[in-house]
Amino acid sequence: MAEGYQPKGEYRTINGLRTYITGPETATKAILVIYDIFGFFPQTIQGADLLATSGSQKYRIVMPDFFQGHPADISWFPPRTPEHKKKLADFFHTTAAPPSTLAKIPGCVARATAEIPGIRAWSILGYCWGGKIAVLSSSGGGGGGENENDNENPRFRAAVLCHPAMLDPRDARAVKVPMALLASKDENPQDVEAFGANLTPPHYVETFASQIHGWMAARADLADEQHA
C-alpha cells in the first residue's frame, strides 16, 4: 500500500464472510473481486479502491474473505525452500481448493445484491489464484446464474483475469461471457496464447512483459509508477 494511504471502503459481513466493499453508493454495476492467495493484502485493498472510480464508469467493489482470515504467507512465494513448496502445495489443496470457493460465490452475489442498494449487474475479476476462480465462475451456471441448471445463464456479464494462476486453455472453451486476460511475463506464454485462442465470446488478451506475476495485487510495488 502506498505510504500513508487510508482505505476508502468498509468491511461488512455478506453471506457469513467478512467482505470489503468500496465505491460510490450511486453505482449500479458491481465487480466481485477474488483476491490472490495472500487475502486482504494492503495493495489489494488499495487496488479495489482505485478500481471503483478509476474510469468514467463507477463500480461497487465487493471482495469477500474466502480464506476467513487465514491466507497464505507472502514469504512462501516464490518458494525458496522445500518447506515453502510444501506449505504452498498444502494451501492450494485445502484452503484454496477451487470447489470450496466456487460453492460460496452464488450466495455471496445473491446476498450482496439484496443488501447493497442499486446493484443491477455484476462482473468478476480475479487476481492470480482468483483468476482460476473467475474463469470457472464464468463458465455457464458455475457463475451463480439465476437458474443454476441453465448453463447459458452465468451470473456475471464479463470477467477479467489478472496474471492468473493455474491457467488451463481447456477452461476457456466453457467461458460464456466476454473476458480479458492480462498476463505478466511469468505466465506461460503458450498457455496464454492457447487460452485466448479457445475463447469464443468477445475477448482481449495482453501480456505485460515488464511485469511480474502478482503485480496488480499483493506483490505490487506501488512506489513504482509501472505498478501504480
Solvent accessible surface area in square Angstrom, and as a share of the most:
residue,aa,sasa,rsa
1,M,64,0.29
2,A,39,0.31
3,E,180,0.81
4,G,68,0.65
5,Y,40,0.15
6,Q,136,0.60
7,P,64,0.40
8,K,148,0.63
9,G,26,0.25
10,E,86,0.38
11,Y,88,0.34
12,R,74,0.27
13,T,93,0.54
14,I,1,0.00
15,N,69,0.35
16,G,59,0.57
17,L,9,0.04
18,R,130,0.47
19,T,0,0.00
20,Y,0,0.00
21,I,2,0.01
22,T,6,0.03
23,G,22,0.21
24,P,39,0.24
25,E,144,0.65
26,T,122,0.71
27,A,7,0.05
28,T,42,0.25
29,K,88,0.37
30,A,1,0.01
31,I,13,0.07
32,L,0,0.00
33,V,2,0.01
34,I,0,0.00
35,Y,0,0.00
36,D,1,0.00
37,I,11,0.06
38,F,13,0.05
39,G,1,0.01
40,F,43,0.18
41,F,49,0.21
42,P,61,0.39
43,Q,31,0.14
44,T,1,0.01
45,I,6,0.03
46,Q,17,0.08
47,G,17,0.16
48,A,2,0.02
49,D,7,0.04
50,L,88,0.44
51,L,46,0.23
52,A,1,0.01
53,T,67,0.39
54,S,91,0.58
55,G,38,0.36
56,S,118,0.76
57,Q,73,0.32
58,K,76,0.32
59,Y,55,0.21
60,R,21,0.08
61,I,0,0.00
62,V,1,0.01
63,M,0,0.00
64,P,1,0.00
65,D,10,0.05
66,F,8,0.03
67,F,6,0.03
68,Q,112,0.50
69,G,53,0.51
70,H,136,0.61
71,P,54,0.34
72,A,5,0.04
73,D,69,0.36
74,I,58,0.30
75,S,61,0.39
76,W,43,0.15
77,F,60,0.25
78,P,52,0.33
79,P,45,0.28
80,R,173,0.63
81,T,54,0.31
82,P,112,0.71
83,E,103,0.46
84,H,38,0.17
85,K,121,0.51
86,K,132,0.56
87,K,77,0.33
88,L,17,0.08
89,A,45,0.35
90,D,66,0.34
91,F,14,0.06
92,F,58,0.24
93,H,146,0.65
94,T,92,0.53
95,T,52,0.30
96,A,0,0.00
97,A,25,0.19
98,P,26,0.17
99,P,95,0.60
100,S,53,0.34
101,T,4,0.02
102,L,37,0.19
103,A,82,0.64
104,K,66,0.28
105,I,0,0.00
106,P,37,0.24
107,G,26,0.25
108,C,0,0.00
109,V,0,0.00
110,A,47,0.37
111,R,107,0.39
112,A,0,0.00
113,T,54,0.32
114,A,73,0.56
115,E,60,0.27
116,I,0,0.00
117,P,108,0.68
118,G,44,0.42
119,I,13,0.07
120,R,179,0.65
121,A,14,0.11
122,W,10,0.03
123,S,28,0.18
124,I,1,0.01
125,L,13,0.07
126,G,0,0.00
127,Y,14,0.05
128,C,10,0.06
129,W,1,0.00
130,G,0,0.00
131,G,0,0.00
132,K,31,0.13
133,I,0,0.00
134,A,0,0.00
135,V,3,0.02
136,L,47,0.24
137,S,0,0.00
138,S,0,0.00
139,S,26,0.17
140,G,2,0.02
141,G,6,0.05
142,G,38,0.36
143,G,0,0.00
144,G,1,0.01
145,G,5,0.04
146,E,142,0.64
147,N,79,0.40
148,E,92,0.41
149,N,139,0.71
150,D,50,0.26
151,N,95,0.49
152,E,129,0.58
153,N,52,0.27
154,P,20,0.13
155,R,56,0.20
156,F,3,0.01
157,R,155,0.57
158,A,33,0.26
159,A,1,0.01
160,V,43,0.24
161,L,0,0.00
162,C,3,0.02
163,H,0,0.00
164,P,3,0.02
165,A,20,0.16
166,M,82,0.37
167,L,24,0.12
168,D,30,0.16
169,P,26,0.16
170,R,166,0.61
171,D,28,0.14
172,A,0,0.00
173,R,155,0.56
174,A,46,0.36
175,V,3,0.02
176,K,82,0.35
177,V,8,0.05
178,P,58,0.36
179,M,7,0.03
180,A,21,0.17
181,L,0,0.00
182,L,35,0.17
183,A,0,0.00
184,S,1,0.01
185,K,112,0.47
186,D,80,0.41
187,E,16,0.07
188,N,77,0.40
189,P,90,0.57
190,Q,125,0.55
191,D,47,0.24
192,V,8,0.05
193,E,130,0.58
194,A,38,0.30
195,F,1,0.00
196,G,9,0.09
197,A,85,0.66
198,N,36,0.19
199,L,8,0.04
200,T,118,0.68
201,P,20,0.13
202,P,102,0.64
203,H,89,0.40
204,Y,122,0.46
205,V,52,0.30
206,E,64,0.29
207,T,69,0.40
208,F,67,0.28
209,A,80,0.62
210,S,76,0.49
211,Q,8,0.04
212,I,53,0.27
213,H,28,0.12
214,G,0,0.00
215,W,12,0.04
216,M,56,0.25
217,A,0,0.00
218,A,1,0.01
219,R,62,0.23
220,A,6,0.05
221,D,71,0.37
222,L,32,0.16
223,A,99,0.77
224,D,49,0.25
225,E,165,0.74
226,Q,118,0.53
227,H,34,0.15
228,A,80,0.62
